[in-house]
Amino acid sequence: MPEDPPFIPFCRPTLEDDEIEAVTKTLRSGWITTGPQVAAFEKAFAESVDAPFALALNSATAGLHVTLAALDVGPGDDVVTASMTWPSVVNMIELLGARPVFADVHEDTLQMDAAHVRSVMTPRTKAVVPVHFAGQPADLDALEAVVAGSGATIIEDAAHAVGTEYRGRPIGARAHPAVFSFHPIKNITTGEGGMVTCHDEALADRIRTLRFHGVSKDAWKRYGRAGSSRYEVIEPGWKCNMMDIQAALGLRQLGKVRRFNAARRERAQRYAERLADVDAIRPLGVVPYPHVHAWHLYIVRLDTERAGISRDDLISELARRGVAAGLHFTPVHEHAYFREKYDIAPGLLPATERVGEEILSLPLYPLLPLDDVDRVADTLRTVVAETSHGV
Ligand SMILES: Cc1ncc(COP(=O)(O)O)c(C=O)c1O
């Protein structure tokens, strides 16, 4: 009997010898938590996105949490965000005692719809959190126009946007805070990790304090040559600082982001070519303004009627045939907690709900062999051909 071909995983981080050496060197250095590696990573990251301040944390979720808190988001406030996202920011809004308000997305690109944001904003709206979905940028000009004069702040969820550009400038270069993720599936990784960039020194200081117990000085400065041992809590904070072990990795990864993203782009183009004639499958649309796509995810929409199979069954069938596909995302407003707490009925967000049943993400990472891209596309084509003909 022929052997099954090897399983194609959904993602795999690219970790090269220099990264392993940098982490090992840090492990041997005698200082493994927040210290000089984090400071160097923050400086390099800030420069890479044209932002004056960058603050490293142990996840993007922590970055969103601390940024919302630093902007005094709390009880009585609304925060408008997408439902077509990972639950991260919505949970943080909820845990701070504020109310998440969901805005719909453009059906073709899954980017936040600024006109719908306008329609759900109220005087209680304290912040608007667009997601740069899948590596394409949200329309920041349109969102800024909607928010202008309202008193609300934009916080960019840039978890998918390391290397993304909007109208010729990197995400992070605009005046508002942006929050990046370095989870292993992301365009660069620190194991777990995140970075907040911002342009306001007072906001940067508050985030720096809130990420480390609300203490006014970082530990390594207290214990280093320049330090004094005195410290003071100026307000209660969390404990979500990044370690030097992670930053040593992040610093090397950051230097490779263009190469990594070029490899992602090549694989994305190959999927597009190989799937162009499969009528029941089409990729997400391209945003209609100048941009650089970071190709964080390669998402396709399934025409379930034409294909004769549901999206969930298609993902199971692909897994059975050795291909791991992902789902980004189940709309957050459809999760039990939010549905029940806010009494949400189907129909609240028509585009999000419709597309939420149709999308799946194909494996996309620099280490994915091009032959495997072809195998994923061919497997998808075969399953859809079989199901659409009732095989
Ligand atoms: C859109 C979005 N925002 C935030 C996050 C949270 O990132 P992290 O895992 O670094 O907390 C993710 C993670 O997948 C995400 O996809």
The ligand as a MOL file (V3000), in Angstrom:
LIG
                    3D

  0  0  0     0  0            999 V3000
M  V30 BEGIN CTAB
M  V30 COUNTS 16 16 0 0 0
M  V30 BEGIN ATOM
M  V30 1 C -5.9990 40.2160 15.1110 0
M  V30 2 C -5.2700 39.7190 16.3290 0
M  V30 3 N -5.1290 40.5410 17.3740 0
M  V30 4 C -4.4820 40.1610 18.4910 0
M  V30 5 C -3.9420 38.8970 18.6060 0
M  V30 6 C -3.2640 38.5060 19.8730 0
M  V30 7 O -1.8900 38.2910 19.7190 0
M  V30 8 P -1.0750 37.5760 20.8820 0
M  V30 9 O -1.2290 36.1060 20.6950 0
M  V30 10 O 0.3500 38.0270 20.6650 0
M  V30 11 O -1.6160 38.0410 22.1770 0
M  V30 12 C -4.0520 38.0130 17.5430 0
M  V30 13 C -3.4760 36.6710 17.6540 0
M  V30 14 O -3.6310 35.7790 16.8650 0
M  V30 15 C -4.7400 38.4270 16.3710 0
M  V30 16 O -4.8780 37.5950 15.3180 0
M  V30 END ATOM
M  V30 BEGIN BOND
M  V30 1 1 1 2
M  V30 2 1 2 3
M  V30 3 2 2 15
M  V30 4 2 3 4
M  V30 5 1 4 5
M  V30 6 1 5 6
M  V30 7 2 5 12
M  V30 8 1 6 7
M  V30 9 1 7 8
M  V30 10 2 8 9
M  V30 11 1 8 10
M  V30 12 1 8 11
M  V30 13 1 12 13
M  V30 14 1 12 15
M  V30 15 2 13 14
M  V30 16 1 15 16
M  V30 END BOND
M  V30 END CTAB
M  END
